[in-house]
Amino acid sequence: MGAVVAPIVMFSAGWIVTSGSSHATAKEAAQAAIVENLTPICLSQFPADASRGTALAKLKALSQWNRADYVTASGWATMPGGGSANGLVASECARRLADLEK
């Protein structure tokens, strides 16, 4: 009986981690690290834009759902030497830019 109950208790308590859940956790951690490390680069590229005043006003006028697309199209979320923007970075960058004062 103990051989049946012990694994059930161990899995339900989280004492045993499957490879699938560990891969999912690692992927989430990696994505969070990417966003955390690349968002400041996106934010630092914004002031270099000559039209930043009107661009910020346009960004704030957009719905929350369209702001990441605007940041991506502006090129702020494209890393130097990179080919395309990361959607999660663009989304976080847009959120932080929308919180800025002019």
N, C-alpha and C positions, 0 to 999 in steps of 0.2 A: 504494500500500500504506500509505503514511504517513497518507493521508486516512482510512483505515479504522481504523488502530491508534490514532492520536492521540485521537479522541473516546472510544474504549473506555478508554484509560488515564486520560484526564481525568475521566470520570464515575466510574470505579472508585476513583480516588484522592481523590475529593471536591472536585476543583478547580472543577467546574461544579455549581451548585445549581439544581435545577428550581424552578419557582414553587410546586409542590405541597409540596415539602419545606420551602421557606422559610416557607410559610403554616403548616405544622404546627409548625415550630420557633417561630414567632412566637406561635402560640396557646398552646403549652406555657409559654413565657416569661411571657405575660400571666397565665395561670392561677397560675403560681408567685408572681408579684408580688401578685396579689390575695390569695392565702393568706398571704403574708408580711406584708402590710399590714393585713389584717382580723383575723387571729388574735389580736393583742394587744387589740383591742377586745372580742372574745369573752371573753378572759381577764379583762379589767377589769370586765366585766358580771357575772361569777361572784360576786365578793365582795359585790356589792350585793343578792344573793339572800338573803332572811332565813333560808331553810332550807339554807344552803350546806353546813353540817356533815353533815346527813343526805343531802343531794343528792350530795356527794362520795363518801360511803360507798356509796350506790346505784350511782353511776357506776363505781366501782372493782369492785363486785360483778358488774357486767354483763360479758358477753363482749366482746372487742375489737370484734367486728362490730356490736354493738348500741349502742355508746357514742355514736357520732355521731348516731344517732336520738334518744337521750336528751338530748344537748346541744341538738339542734334543737327538741325538744319543750319544753325548759326555757325557750327563748327567748334563751339566751345568744349564739347564733350569728346572731341576727337583728340587723342593724345598725340603729342609731337612724335612724328615718325610712324604713327599708326595709320591704318587705312580706314577704319570705321569706328563709330562711337559705340560705347557699351550702353545699352538701354537703361540698366540700373544706375549707372553713374549719371547719365543724362537726367533721369528722374530725380535723383537726390540733389544734383546741382540745380535743377529747376526749382525744387522746393526751397533750397537755401537762398537762391537769388530772389525768389518771390517774397521772402521775408526781409530783404534788404530795404533800407530807406534810400531815397535818391540821394 
